[in-house]
Amino acid sequence: IDTTTAMGEAFFQIIGVFAQLERGMVKERVEMAFDKKISDGEALHRAPLGYMYKNGKLVVDSANSGIVKEIFDMWSLGINYKEISTKFNIPVSTLYEIVKNPIYIGKIRYRGNLYDGSHRAIVDEELFNKINK
């Protein structure tokens, strides 16, 4: 495209408008898909520690869910987060993500709101709230 001519410049701008339109349409489709998953109680991202995907559904991973319960129990007892980190060989930043993640009480956080998930909780809500007050 020769953008040194009026016709070339106009054509270049038209291509840009259609590219922007396509980007907007893709964004809308992704948001609609996410909204549908949330309304169905489905998680949007990879399975966190203690869960796994089975047939496209988030289910409790019995091999690791005990670790999550123990992390919450230790945290609620005031055990030093560095000690918990060392015991499970999990970075401190990941521990914070775990204890703050409402997925463990059967909820899904999306766009700053909490929604009921279709998955089973690993931690009871009372313990979660105690830690996150």
Buried (B, 14 or more C-beta within 10 A) or exposed (E): EEEEEEEEEEBEEEEEEEEEEEEEEEEEEEEEEBEEBBEEBBBEEEBBBBBBEEEEBBBBBEEBBEBBBEBBBBBBEEEEBEEBBEEBEBEEEBBEEBBEBBBBBBBBBBEEEEBEBBBEBBBBEEBBEEBEE
